[in-house]
């Protein structure tokens, strides 16, 4: 597997923790040059140091995915540092779960900005480079919440469904030179619940985390599988969930 992806350059949003961190470290172990984007400088610096100490190649740039210019800079850093960009992974996400009639408008806007608009910003930053190179791969980290709709997740699920829609639309529009993959994790051990405002939901999620959730490394393995395919092969949708999750 390493021989198939060694030397690729991959930019990752939301790379300072959770799934993004796991993806970055797994790719680096397989010889991929990783460019990490997130808001938290201390965590990014520590991860880059860990990767380099382990023999990998990594850089970071502070990235607020709500800002189009930051996504452009993430792509630019990849080109400046390594001369190309092979893959962009739109991973950053946030979850503010509540009933719709609770009217958490601020939470809705935050999820729309980070879960949906930021994915478009990432795609918009990378596509011109991919067109010039005549190759490239977009990976959008989605969620099983966009597949199974349940109470308390209405707006969150809507943002994930929106990403699923644009992912499939771009797949159909592309001539194959730019590939696109949607990966939908189920219940994963991450810090996604840490920023939740609804304490009841947060407590319930954390209570079930150890018993049910899978490790973020499982999602990293799916990413490696997707990007290691020959250029004529495109992995469309992958769903990665705990075997016990309904």
Backbone as CSV, one residue per row, in Angstrom:
resi,resn,N_x,N_y,N_z,CA_x,CA_y,CA_z,C_x,C_y,C_z
1,UNK,0.824,-1.206,0.000,0.000,0.000,0.000,0.860,1.259,0.000
2,UNK,1.971,1.220,0.771,2.815,2.398,0.885,3.385,2.809,-0.466
3,UNK,3.778,1.834,-1.277,4.370,2.152,-2.579,3.383,2.883,-3.483
4,UNK,2.088,2.655,-3.302,1.068,3.262,-4.152,0.814,4.728,-3.822
5,UNK,1.114,5.131,-2.597,0.816,6.514,-2.200,2.048,7.294,-1.774
6,UNK,3.175,6.656,-1.675,4.397,7.335,-1.232,4.714,8.510,-2.154
7,UNK,5.005,9.653,-1.552,5.348,10.839,-2.327,4.177,11.724,-2.682
8,UNK,2.956,11.251,-2.441,1.796,12.112,-2.682,1.800,13.275,-1.690
9,UNK,1.184,14.373,-2.112,1.033,15.542,-1.249,-0.448,15.703,-0.920
10,UNK,-0.768,15.723,0.372,-2.160,15.739,0.814,-2.372,16.878,1.811
11,UNK,-3.362,17.724,1.549,-3.756,18.791,2.474,-4.994,18.350,3.234
12,UNK,-5.029,18.640,4.539,-6.107,18.157,5.406,-6.617,19.301,6.270
13,UNK,-7.923,19.527,6.256,-8.512,20.498,7.180,-8.950,19.794,8.461
14,UNK,-9.095,20.569,9.532,-9.471,19.968,10.810,-8.438,18.960,11.274
15,UNK,-7.150,19.281,11.049,-6.092,18.290,11.239,-5.461,18.298,12.625
16,UNK,-5.974,19.113,13.545,-5.326,19.234,14.844,-5.803,18.204,15.863
17,UNK,-6.830,17.424,15.525,-7.338,16.426,16.471,-8.222,15.426,15.740
18,UNK,-8.650,14.403,16.481,-9.640,13.458,15.968,-9.293,12.791,14.665
19,UNK,-10.268,12.758,13.761,-10.098,12.077,12.481,-8.997,12.726,11.650
20,UNK,-8.952,14.059,11.625,-7.934,14.742,10.827,-6.533,14.412,11.277
21,UNK,-6.315,14.398,12.583,-5.000,14.038,13.129,-4.640,12.599,12.776
22,UNK,-5.600,11.691,12.927,-5.346,10.280,12.617,-5.002,10.096,11.146
23,UNK,-5.708,10.800,10.277,-5.422,10.718,8.841,-4.014,11.220,8.557
24,UNK,-3.663,12.369,9.138,-2.346,12.948,8.890,-1.227,12.000,9.304
25,UNK,-1.352,11.424,10.481,-0.282,10.558,10.983,-0.196,9.247,10.205
26,UNK,-1.354,8.700,9.829,-1.349,7.454,9.059,-0.764,7.669,7.667
27,UNK,-1.128,8.766,7.033,-0.585,9.059,5.705,0.916,9.270,5.778
28,UNK,1.362,10.034,6.764,2.793,10.311,6.896,3.598,9.030,7.097
29,UNK,3.045,8.089,7.856,3.723,6.808,8.067,3.857,6.030,6.769
30,UNK,3.000,6.334,5.807,3.035,5.650,4.515,3.748,6.482,3.440
31,UNK,4.534,7.456,3.876,5.367,8.194,2.936,4.701,9.362,2.244
32,UNK,3.521,9.760,2.717,2.819,10.899,2.138,3.304,12.192,2.799
33,UNK,3.437,13.241,2.004,3.772,14.561,2.531,2.464,15.259,2.886
34,UNK,2.313,15.609,4.151,1.034,16.131,4.603,1.128,17.610,4.974
35,UNK,0.074,18.332,4.605,-0.039,19.751,4.915,-1.270,19.905,5.800
36,UNK,-1.045,20.286,7.038,-2.107,20.290,8.024,-2.704,21.682,8.189
37,UNK,-4.018,21.742,8.199,-4.714,22.997,8.410,-5.695,22.883,9.555
38,UNK,-5.678,23.833,10.465,-6.621,23.932,11.576,-6.374,25.265,12.266
39,UNK,-7.175,25.571,13.271,-7.040,26.861,13.956,-6.038,26.825,15.105
40,UNK,-5.793,25.656,15.674,-5.018,25.569,16.916,-3.537,25.321,16.629
41,UNK,-2.761,26.388,16.721,-1.347,26.334,16.361,-0.558,25.354,17.223
42,UNK,-0.810,25.360,18.524,-0.043,24.500,19.424,-0.216,23.030,19.065
43,UNK,-1.459,22.625,18.811,-1.704,21.222,18.465,-1.091,20.874,17.113
44,UNK,-1.232,21.765,16.145,-0.651,21.518,14.819,0.864,21.372,14.913
45,UNK,1.489,22.269,15.649,2.942,22.227,15.796,3.394,20.916,16.430
46,UNK,2.656,20.467,17.433,3.002,19.218,18.108,2.866,18.023,17.176
47,UNK,1.794,17.994,16.382,1.583,16.869,15.455,2.672,16.843,14.388
48,UNK,2.999,18.003,13.849,4.062,18.066,12.840,5.381,17.582,13.426
49,UNK,5.669,17.979,14.652,6.900,17.530,15.316,6.909,16.014,15.487
50,UNK,5.757,15.447,15.900,5.654,13.994,16.071,5.872,13.272,14.740
51,UNK,5.283,13.802,13.681,5.427,13.174,12.365,6.881,13.219,11.912
52,UNK,7.511,14.368,12.082,8.916,14.500,11.664,9.835,13.605,12.492
53,UNK,9.574,13.514,13.788,10.388,12.647,14.641,10.239,11.183,14.266
54,UNK,9.114,10.859,13.632,8.854,9.485,13.194,9.327,9.252,11.760
55,UNK,10.031,10.248,11.198,10.582,10.102,9.853,9.688,10.589,8.741
56,UNK,8.558,11.221,9.086,7.637,11.705,8.073,7.911,13.134,7.654
57,UNK,7.130,13.609,6.715,7.299,14.952,6.157,5.975,15.699,6.313
58,UNK,5.984,16.803,7.061,4.739,17.523,7.330,5.012,18.998,7.576
59,UNK,4.059,19.818,7.182,4.056,21.240,7.519,2.632,21.601,7.916
60,UNK,2.458,22.797,8.483,1.110,23.227,8.821,0.938,24.700,8.509
61,UNK,-0.313,25.105,8.371,-0.662,26.506,8.267,-1.969,26.736,9.023
62,UNK,-2.029,27.803,9.791,-3.241,28.106,10.542,-4.391,28.309,9.556
63,UNK,-5.469,27.573,9.759,-6.576,27.578,8.796,-7.910,27.656,9.518
64,UNK,-8.609,28.735,9.294,-9.998,28.868,9.726,-10.855,28.593,8.499
65,UNK,-11.499,27.443,8.460,-12.187,27.025,7.237,-13.392,27.905,6.894
66,UNK,-13.781,28.774,7.816,-14.862,29.707,7.501,-14.381,30.849,6.597
67,UNK,-13.079,30.914,6.395,-12.494,31.972,5.561,-11.979,31.377,4.252
68,UNK,-12.529,31.828,3.132,-12.086,31.321,1.822,-10.592,31.493,1.636
69,UNK,-10.072,32.631,2.076,-8.653,32.920,1.877,-7.753,31.932,2.609
70,UNK,-8.213,31.401,3.734,-7.406,30.425,4.468,-7.316,29.101,3.722
71,UNK,-8.393,28.724,3.032,-8.342,27.499,2.227,-7.434,27.685,1.024
72,UNK,-7.468,28.874,0.431,-6.549,29.174,-0.673,-5.112,29.077,-0.186
73,UNK,-4.851,29.608,1.021,-3.498,29.550,1.560,-3.066,28.109,1.842
74,UNK,-3.976,27.273,2.335,-3.646,25.868,2.582,-3.161,25.196,1.302
75,UNK,-3.877,25.447,0.218,-3.468,24.884,-1.074,-2.151,25.508,-1.533
76,UNK,-2.006,26.806,-1.362,-0.782,27.502,-1.793,0.443,26.995,-1.046
77,UNK,0.294,26.757,0.254,1.409,26.225,1.037,1.837,24.859,0.511
78,UNK,0.871,24.048,0.125,1.182,22.729,-0.448,2.044,22.868,-1.700
79,UNK,1.649,23.797,-2.565,2.391,24.007,-3.824,3.773,24.586,-3.536
80,UNK,3.823,25.573,-2.660,5.102,26.219,-2.359,6.081,25.258,-1.693
81,UNK,5.561,24.420,-0.806,6.433,23.523,-0.051,6.836,22.288,-0.846
82,UNK,5.890,21.746,-1.616,6.135,20.452,-2.251,5.979,20.440,-3.769
83,UNK,5.550,21.557,-4.345,5.480,21.659,-5.797,4.227,21.113,-6.435
84,UNK,3.313,20.575,-5.626,2.076,20.020,-6.185,1.099,19.769,-5.051
85,UNK,-0.120,19.414,-5.410,-1.122,18.936,-4.452,-1.862,17.787,-5.118
86,UNK,-1.811,16.631,-4.507,-2.481,15.455,-5.065,-3.886,15.256,-4.518
87,UNK,-4.063,15.568,-3.238,-5.344,15.290,-2.582,-5.660,16.413,-1.597
88,UNK,-6.911,16.849,-1.566,-7.387,17.689,-0.475,-8.460,16.924,0.285
89,UNK,-8.338,16.913,1.601,-9.306,16.227,2.446,-10.052,17.272,3.253
90,UNK,-11.327,17.459,2.909,-12.189,18.400,3.619,-12.799,17.675,4.817
91,UNK,-12.129,17.809,5.938,-12.475,17.022,7.122,-13.073,17.849,8.249
92,UNK,-12.783,19.128,8.319,-13.231,19.947,9.452,-14.742,19.880,9.608
93,UNK,-15.192,19.768,10.840,-16.624,19.698,11.076,-16.966,20.044,12.506
94,UNK,-18.224,20.376,12.722,-18.708,20.694,14.058,-20.135,20.183,14.197
95,UNK,-20.504,19.842,15.417,-21.846,19.301,15.658,-22.496,20.040,16.822
96,UNK,-23.573,20.743,16.544,-24.391,21.362,17.589,-25.785,20.753,17.486
97,UNK,-26.013,19.724,18.262,-27.256,18.961,18.155,-28.328,19.524,19.081
98,UNK,-29.537,19.628,18.547,-30.672,20.128,19.330,-31.943,19.924,18.517
99,UNK,-33.077,20.058,19.176,-34.341,20.055,18.457,-34.407,21.294,17.566
100,UNK,-35.068,21.159,16.434,-35.196,22.311,15.547,-35.968,23.431,16.227
101,UNK,-37.009,23.078,16.999,-37.785,24.137,17.639,-37.100,24.752,18.863
102,UNK,-35.884,24.287,19.177,-35.067,25.001,20.160,-34.492,26.293,19.561
103,UNK,-34.504,26.354,18.228,-34.104,27.550,17.488,-32.692,28.022,17.826
104,UNK,-31.764,27.079,17.790,-30.354,27.429,17.994,-29.789,27.951,16.670
105,UNK,-30.202,29.148,16.320,-29.832,29.716,15.015,-28.317,29.887,14.905
106,UNK,-27.672,30.296,15.986,-26.214,30.452,15.954,-25.540,29.106,15.670
107,UNK,-26.051,28.048,16.308,-25.510,26.712,16.058,-25.742,26.273,14.627
108,UNK,-26.929,26.580,14.092,-27.207,26.249,12.684,-26.188,26.919,11.762
109,UNK,-25.983,28.215,11.988,-25.085,28.966,11.108,-23.650,28.449,11.201
110,UNK,-23.246,28.079,12.413,-21.899,27.546,12.597,-21.720,26.241,11.828
111,UNK,-22.722,25.365,11.902,-22.631,24.093,11.177,-22.673,24.304,9.666
112,UNK,-23.498,25.219,9.204,-23.556,25.507,7.764,-22.215,26.059,7.282
113,UNK,-21.632,26.948,8.070,-20.359,27.556,7.679,-19.217,26.542,7.653
114,UNK,-19.142,25.695,8.671,-17.995,24.784,8.805,-18.226,23.466,8.078
115,UNK,-19.423,22.898,8.207,-19.677,21.576,7.627,-19.951,21.619,6.135
116,UNK,-20.515,22.723,5.658,-20.918,22.788,4.246,-20.138,23.821,3.444
117,UNK,-20.244,25.086,3.828,-19.593,26.123,3.048,-18.075,25.914,2.987
118,UNK,-17.481,25.464,4.094,-16.026,25.255,4.114,-15.593,24.157,3.143
119,UNK,-16.450,23.152,2.956,-16.141,22.107,1.971,-16.113,22.706,0.564
120,UNK,-17.086,23.567,0.274,-17.082,24.258,-1.017,-15.841,25.127,-1.172
121,UNK,-15.447,25.813,-0.099,-14.245,26.646,-0.152,-13.005,25.796,-0.444
122,UNK,-12.929,24.631,0.205,-11.795,23.737,-0.031,-11.757,23.235,-1.464
123,UNK,-12.924,22.855,-1.970,-12.998,22.398,-3.352,-12.625,23.525,-4.312
124,UNK,-13.129,24.730,-4.034,-12.848,25.877,-4.903,-11.375,26.232,-4.912
125,UNK,-10.688,26.025,-3.783,-9.261,26.323,-3.711,-8.436,25.286,-4.471
126,UNK,-8.865,24.035,-4.423,-8.060,22.959,-5.012,-8.328,22.713,-6.494
127,UNK,-9.560,22.897,-6.937,-9.926,22.519,-8.305,-9.085,23.227,-9.375
128,UNK,-8.812,24.535,-9.271,-7.966,25.158,-10.303,-6.581,24.518,-10.398
129,UNK,-6.013,24.148,-9.253,-4.708,23.477,-9.246,-4.825,22.102,-9.887
130,UNK,-5.868,21.373,-9.540,-6.064,20.042,-10.106,-6.285,20.111,-11.620
131,UNK,-7.012,21.129,-12.077,-7.225,21.282,-13.520,-5.913,21.566,-14.234
132,UNK,-5.089,22.387,-13.641,-3.798,22.700,-14.249,-2.899,21.470,-14.293
133,UNK,-2.939,20.674,-13.227,-2.130,19.451,-13.164,-2.704,18.327,-14.013
134,UNK,-4.010,18.449,-14.352,-4.744,17.381,-15.029,-4.864,16.138,-14.148
135,UNK,-4.854,16.367,-12.842,-5.046,15.260,-11.891,-5.308,15.844,-10.508
136,UNK,-5.961,15.054,-9.689,-6.233,15.470,-8.322,-7.346,14.636,-7.723
137,UNK,-7.472,14.709,-6.410,-8.450,13.877,-5.707,-9.020,14.691,-4.553
138,UNK,-10.325,14.802,-4.499,-11.032,15.472,-3.405,-11.657,14.397,-2.526
139,UNK,-11.408,14.473,-1.220,-12.066,13.574,-0.280,-12.854,14.423,0.701
140,UNK,-14.153,14.209,0.729,-15.024,14.916,1.662,-15.449,13.961,2.779
141,UNK,-15.108,14.333,4.005,-15.535,13.537,5.153,-16.957,13.963,5.511
142,UNK,-17.897,13.035,5.402,-19.314,13.365,5.565,-19.770,12.802,6.918
143,UNK,-20.777,11.963,6.958,-21.254,11.365,8.211,-22.419,10.437,7.902
144,UNK,-22.556,9.392,8.706,-23.746,8.557,8.577,-25.004,9.321,8.996
145,UNK,-24.830,10.464,9.672,-25.990,11.297,10.027,-26.653,11.877,8.787
146,UNK,-25.949,11.877,7.685,-26.543,12.307,6.435,-27.264,11.185,5.713
147,UNK,-27.196,9.988,6.263,-27.860,8.823,5.668,-29.101,8.452,6.473
148,UNK,-28.938,8.398,7.786,-30.054,8.072,8.685,-30.432,9.330,9.459
149,UNK,-31.629,9.837,9.229,-32.076,11.066,9.868,-32.785,10.727,11.176
150,UNK,-32.355,11.364,12.260,-32.954,11.109,13.574,-33.215,12.443,14.271
151,UNK,-34.082,12.455,15.265,-34.327,13.692,16.008,-33.041,14.236,16.631
152,UNK,-32.999,15.524,16.826,-31.895,16.268,17.429,-30.740,16.515,16.460
153,UNK,-30.793,15.880,15.280,-29.693,16.032,14.327,-30.144,16.657,13.007
154,UNK,-31.304,17.307,13.015,-31.880,17.775,11.763,-30.974,18.673,10.945
155,UNK,-30.469,19.742,11.536,-29.643,20.683,10.768,-28.260,20.098,10.513
156,UNK,-27.725,19.392,11.503,-26.434,18.715,11.300,-26.530,17.744,10.125
157,UNK,-27.575,16.926,10.124,-27.778,15.981,9.015,-27.959,16.707,7.691
158,UNK,-28.622,17.848,7.726,-28.839,18.620,6.500,-27.523,19.089,5.906
159,UNK,-26.598,19.527,6.771,-25.291,19.961,6.242,-24.530,18.788,5.632
160,UNK,-24.654,17.628,6.242,-23.948,16.455,5.725,-24.593,15.960,4.423
161,UNK,-25.917,16.035,4.354,-26.586,15.694,3.099,-26.198,16.649,1.983
162,UNK,-26.012,17.921,2.324,-25.586,18.898,1.327,-24.219,18.542,0.766
163,UNK,-23.315,18.117,1.644,-21.984,17.709,1.176,-22.089,16.462,0.301
164,UNK,-22.945,15.527,0.693,-23.143,14.322,-0.131,-23.648,14.702,-1.521
165,UNK,-24.524,15.686,-1.584,-25.089,16.117,-2.862,-24.032,16.734,-3.770
166,UNK,-23.229,17.661,-3.239,-22.216,18.298,-4.088,-21.112,17.317,-4.470
167,UNK,-20.854,16.348,-3.597,-19.844,15.333,-3.921,-20.290,14.502,-5.117
168,UNK,-21.532,14.050,-5.091,-22.051,13.258,-6.207,-22.206,14.096,-7.470
169,UNK,-22.621,15.345,-7.318,-22.755,16.212,-8.494,-21.407,16.432,-9.170
170,UNK,-20.382,16.688,-8.374,-19.058,16.898,-8.974,-18.537,15.623,-9.616
171,UNK,-18.820,14.482,-9.000,-18.389,13.219,-9.597,-18.951,13.076,-11.006
172,UNK,-20.233,13.427,-11.166,-20.861,13.307,-12.476,-20.338,14.350,-13.458
173,UNK,-20.003,15.519,-12.947,-19.514,16.593,-13.823,-18.070,16.396,-14.248
174,UNK,-17.283,15.706,-13.435,-15.858,15.552,-13.716,-15.631,14.582,-14.870
175,UNK,-14.585,14.842,-15.624,-14.232,13.934,-16.721,-13.329,12.794,-16.261
176,UNK,-13.117,12.699,-14.954,-12.310,11.612,-14.416,-10.895,12.012,-14.065
177,UNK,-10.441,13.147,-14.563,-9.089,13.594,-14.207,-9.027,14.016,-12.747
178,UNK,-10.129,14.578,-12.259,-10.232,14.901,-10.835,-11.221,13.915,-10.218
179,UNK,-10.726,13.099,-9.306,-11.581,12.123,-8.644,-12.152,12.723,-7.348
180,UNK,-13.263,12.175,-6.890,-13.870,12.649,-5.649,-14.462,11.474,-4.891
181,UNK,-14.259,11.487,-3.587,-14.703,10.409,-2.713,-15.413,11.002,-1.504
182,UNK,-16.542,10.420,-1.138,-17.218,10.781,0.098,-17.065,9.662,1.109
183,UNK,-16.570,9.997,2.288,-16.400,9.006,3.354,-17.309,9.396,4.510
184,UNK,-18.197,8.485,4.898,-19.174,8.771,5.953,-18.873,7.948,7.195
185,UNK,-18.242,8.562,8.190,-18.004,7.845,9.446,-19.278,7.746,10.268
186,UNK,-19.386,6.664,11.012,-20.425,6.551,12.019,-19.910,7.101,13.338
187,UNK,-20.134,6.366,14.422,-19.743,6.817,15.753,-18.235,6.586,15.931
188,UNK,-17.486,7.678,16.036,-16.033,7.612,16.112,-15.555,8.323,17.374
189,UNK,-14.510,7.790,17.978,-13.938,8.398,19.185,-13.173,9.671,18.813
190,UNK,-13.843,10.794,18.910,-13.230,12.090,18.622,-13.682,13.089,19.682
191,UNK,-13.205,14.312,19.550,-13.610,15.374,20.457,-14.770,16.190,19.929
192,UNK,-15.512,15.643,18.962,-16.596,16.405,18.335,-17.647,16.856,19.347
193,UNK,-17.839,16.058,20.389,-18.855,16.406,21.390,-18.389,17.508,22.347
194,UNK,-17.101,17.755,22.385,-16.566,18.686,23.382,-17.151,20.086,23.259
195,UNK,-17.447,20.511,22.029,-17.933,21.871,21.815,-19.465,21.964,21.771
196,UNK,-20.138,20.867,22.060,-21.602,20.891,22.037,-22.153,21.729,23.177
197,UNK,-23.151,22.534,22.878,-23.789,23.370,23.897,-24.863,22.611,24.670
198,UNK,-25.511,21.640,24.023,-26.576,20.872,24.667,-25.936,19.816,25.583
199,UNK,-25.952,20.078,26.877,-25.255,19.221,27.835,-25.869,17.824,27.932
200,UNK,-27.177,17.718,27.752,-27.832,16.408,27.834,-27.349,15.488,26.714
201,UNK,-27.305,16.013,25.503,-26.832,15.218,24.369,-25.349,14.922,24.514
202,UNK,-24.600,15.923,24.920,-23.153,15.748,25.110,-22.867,14.622,26.097
203,UNK,-23.576,14.617,27.215,-23.387,13.581,28.237,-23.727,12.199,27.692
204,UNK,-24.806,12.106,26.928,-25.219,10.819,26.365,-24.187,10.296,25.376
205,UNK,-23.650,11.189,24.560,-22.641,10.775,23.582,-21.382,10.285,24.280
206,UNK,-20.911,11.046,25.240,-19.684,10.669,25.949,-19.865,9.363,26.719
207,UNK,-21.078,9.133,27.235,-21.356,7.902,27.977,-21.218,6.676,27.078
208,UNK,-21.645,6.797,25.823,-21.627,5.658,24.898,-20.325,5.557,24.101
209,UNK,-19.477,6.568,24.235,-18.279,6.633,23.400,-17.399,5.389,23.542
210,UNK,-17.019,5.057,24.768,-16.082,3.947,24.974,-16.685,2.605,24.590
211,UNK,-17.994,2.453,24.803,-18.634,1.159,24.551,-18.853,0.891,23.066
212,UNK,-19.090,1.934,22.289,-19.532,1.728,20.910,-18.590,2.287,19.846
213,UNK,-18.027,3.447,20.087,-17.316,4.165,19.022,-16.045,3.445,18.576
214,UNK,-15.749,3.593,17.295,-14.517,3.047,16.733,-13.436,4.126,16.735
215,UNK,-12.207,3.724,16.501,-11.097,4.667,16.544,-11.039,5.482,15.251
216,UNK,-10.512,6.711,15.316,-10.356,7.509,14.095,-9.397,6.882,13.096
217,UNK,-8.548,5.983,13.570,-7.625,5.299,12.653,-8.365,4.453,11.622
218,UNK,-9.585,4.010,11.964,-10.391,3.262,10.996,-10.753,4.138,9.801
219,UNK,-11.005,5.417,10.053,-11.321,6.344,8.971,-10.061,6.640,8.167
220,UNK,-8.933,6.731,8.858,-7.655,6.946,8.157,-7.362,5.799,7.191
221,UNK,-7.688,4.581,7.602,-7.477,3.420,6.722,-8.344,3.520,5.469
222,UNK,-9.560,4.045,5.632,-10.444,4.221,4.479,-9.875,5.262,3.517
223,UNK,-9.306,6.323,4.065,-8.681,7.350,3.223,-7.527,6.748,2.430
224,UNK,-6.691,5.977,3.099,-5.554,5.351,2.416,-6.045,4.439,1.295
225,UNK,-7.095,3.679,1.571,-7.674,2.809,0.541,-8.135,3.623,-0.663
226,UNK,-8.808,4.728,-0.415,-9.359,5.532,-1.512,-8.266,6.147,-2.380
227,UNK,-7.223,6.669,-1.754,-6.210,7.384,-2.545,-5.148,6.463,-3.133
228,UNK,-5.159,5.200,-2.735,-4.155,4.262,-3.249,-4.606,3.545,-4.520
229,UNK,-5.792,3.863,-5.007,-6.285,3.213,-6.216,-5.574,3.756,-7.461
230,UNK,-5.498,2.963,-8.505,-4.948,3.466,-9.779,-5.750,4.657,-10.270
231,UNK,-5.121,5.498,-11.091,-5.763,6.754,-11.483,-7.071,6.562,-12.229
232,UNK,-7.272,5.392,-12.837,-8.515,5.151,-13.571,-9.627,4.607,-12.669
233,UNK,-9.340,4.444,-11.381,-10.323,3.900,-10.435,-10.723,4.983,-9.443
234,UNK,-12.031,5.192,-9.314,-12.542,6.174,-8.369,-13.417,5.480,-7.328
235,UNK,-13.083,5.682,-6.066,-13.912,5.187,-4.971,-14.938,6.265,-4.665
236,UNK,-16.219,5.947,-4.838,-17.259,6.956,-4.680,-17.651,7.178,-3.235
237,UNK,-18.441,6.274,-2.668,-18.935,6.426,-1.296,-18.437,5.293,-0.415
238,UNK,-17.937,5.658,0.752,-17.536,4.680,1.752,-18.246,5.012,3.063
239,UNK,-18.852,4.013,3.671,-19.486,4.175,4.977,-18.704,3.329,5.970
240,UNK,-18.188,3.979,7.010,-17.363,3.291,8.022,-18.022,3.525,9.366
241,UNK,-18.601,2.478,9.927,-19.308,2.624,11.210,-18.975,1.432,12.123
242,UNK,-19.232,1.551,13.420,-19.093,0.399,14.305,-20.026,-0.719,13.858
243,UNK,-19.557,-1.951,13.946,-20.386,-3.081,13.522,-21.696,-3.155,14.297
244,UNK,-21.699,-2.656,15.531,-22.893,-2.725,16.368,-23.820,-1.526,16.206
245,UNK,-23.411,-0.536,15.396,-24.229,0.668,15.245,-25.361,0.433,14.260
246,UNK,-26.576,0.823,14.628,-27.725,0.674,13.738,-27.696,1.743,12.645
